[in-house]
Amino acid sequence: MGDEQRSVAVIGGGIGGLTAGLCLLRAGFDVHIYEQAARLSEVGAGVQVSPNASRVLHGLGLAGALAATGVKPLAWHQRRWDDGRTLLRAPLAEALEATYGFPHYQMHRADLLAALAAAMPAERVHTGHRLTGFTDHGSSVRVRFAGGHRVTADVLVGADGIHSTVRQGLFGADTARFTGCVAYRAVVPADRLKHLDLEVTAQIWLGPGQHFVHYFISGQRMVNYVAVIEQDRWTRESWTDHGEIRDALAAYQGWHPQVREIIGAADETYVWALFDRPPMPRWSSGRVTLLGDAAHAMLPFMAQGAAQAVEDGATLAACLREDAAVPDALLRYERLRLPRTARLQEMSAGNKTRFHLPDGPAQRERDRQLTAGSQAWSFNALGWVYEHDASLLNEGGEDPHMSIRSTAKGRPT
Ligand SMILES: Cc1cc2nc3c(=O)[nH]c(=O)nc-3n(C[C@H](O)[C@H](O)[C@H](O)COP(=O)(O)OP(=O)(O)OC[C@H]3O[C@@H](n4cnc5c(N)ncnc54)[C@H](O)[C@@H]3O)c2cc1C
């Protein structure tokens, strides 16, 4: 980097934007984050922080904050929807930490966001700033906000989520595609579920046309659940809405009592329409680029959406630090990140079919593979996801596993 401190405007104060802001700040940039909401906030739900993400977050000095509320699950437990039979039980946190050097946490999204926000100097976070447009003048970018406020920066980063205005400004309007899935999400105080004697594992229950995931968060004080159901259409206006517990229970009629008890123990639930996008051919143009869901929205069925947003920030900061010419640095960032995230987008979409097989021959073959400990379902098959160090810029062979077409079926949110 030259003598002059380069300025970066990051649009969006979510997990992706805040992580990028912190990585850029550590790399010596004059970074400011602009968030449309009046305050930084996250929905009340859980997020899995895999070792590839915790590696970046530890590098930002957040190891203590993650450990304070994050829960390390003993195992990943896949079960059959009706009788609860174990299909696969793979050791998780200890095993992943021993192999990849960084922990796997289950966290409340608000705790993760709070940890990131606490590390970012408050004067660098500007809430109540909704980006409306920008112009790349070649030597700098002029950024416009609702209400008439304007700033100029050397680099503009759109971390503004799946409906990104920055992406629209770069590549034109498009719409995210409805994946045919909706997710009911809720958090339940753990003491309401004491009678179930739940193990501290991440449990996924596979059934025809739907699945159900639950795990502890917030120092084991809360249980997070995600109930994913296939549905033809999404007719509501908002992407996230209050849902009815009775509707979720009706959708899980006939499922194992443990699943139904967890669903019914929540006070309220949100229902999310799950949208994604096919991988984009480009993320960057001139001095403007994208990260997180703005660049690579994916189904949550590999639990990698936020983790990839975290990785983006580390790689972006490393590229900008190494290369004096902003457009070159952004193209390098894109070259390093796009194949990896595209692969995860595809694998996440593929898991919709695999998790939701109707009972029958294909489901029986899937279950046979799971119970036989097939390599295709093992964590080893996902080594290329978890071992990745996003701050390293190994171009050409940036990820030795990128060329290997793994058959990993992965794991969901
Ligand atoms: C049901 C479900 C479960 C999931 N579980 C996991 C999981 O276990 N693990 C995992 O890794 N990922 C998970 N994900 C994915 C993860 O939630 C997302 O990939 C991640 O939150 C994306 O972060 P982001 O910062 O890119 O975008 P967002 O979190 O959407 O943040 C974007 C921010 O930009 C702001 N913004 C938008 N437009 C503007 C504007 N014009 N001006 C200013 N600000 C603006 C928004 O207000 C928001 O704060 C899950 C997703 C879903 C739907």
The ligand as an ORCA input file, in Angstrom:
! r2SCAN-3c Opt
* xyz 0 1
  C     -32.575    -20.044      7.626
  C     -31.126    -19.629      7.456
  C     -30.134    -20.244      8.227
  C     -28.768    -19.903      8.063
  N     -27.814    -20.527      8.823
  C     -26.485    -20.308      8.591
  C     -25.481    -21.013      9.322
  O     -25.734    -21.826     10.214
  N     -24.166    -20.761      9.025
  C     -23.804    -19.861      8.067
  O     -22.601    -19.683      7.824
  N     -24.761    -19.173      7.364
  C     -26.085    -19.380      7.602
  N     -27.031    -18.717      6.894
  C     -26.625    -17.763      5.877
  C     -26.288    -16.419      6.500
  O     -27.343    -15.997      7.300
  C     -26.056    -15.342      5.440
  O     -25.305    -15.890      4.388
  C     -25.305    -14.166      6.057
  O     -26.051    -13.607      7.108
  C     -25.031    -13.103      5.017
  O     -24.399    -11.990      5.636
  P     -24.265    -10.626      4.858
  O     -23.549     -9.710      5.786
  O     -23.689    -10.876      3.510
  O     -25.741    -10.122      4.583
  P     -26.866     -9.656      5.617
  O     -26.768    -10.364      6.896
  O     -28.163     -9.752      4.857
  O     -26.521     -8.133      5.900
  C     -26.739     -7.140      4.937
  C     -26.836     -5.799      5.656
  O     -26.902     -4.752      4.671
  C     -27.877     -3.816      5.054
  N     -28.337     -3.146      3.821
  C     -29.086     -3.678      2.818
  N     -29.291     -2.760      1.854
  C     -28.658     -1.620      2.268
  C     -28.509     -0.313      1.685
  N     -29.061     -0.005      0.493
  N     -27.786      0.621      2.356
  C     -27.224      0.317      3.565
  N     -27.341     -0.893      4.168
  C     -28.047     -1.855      3.511
  C     -28.961     -4.661      5.717
  O     -29.782     -3.888      6.561
  C     -28.109     -5.666      6.494
  O     -27.761     -5.211      7.775
  C     -28.394    -18.964      7.081
  C     -29.402    -18.312      6.335
  C     -30.735    -18.650      6.510
  C     -31.801    -17.946      5.671
*
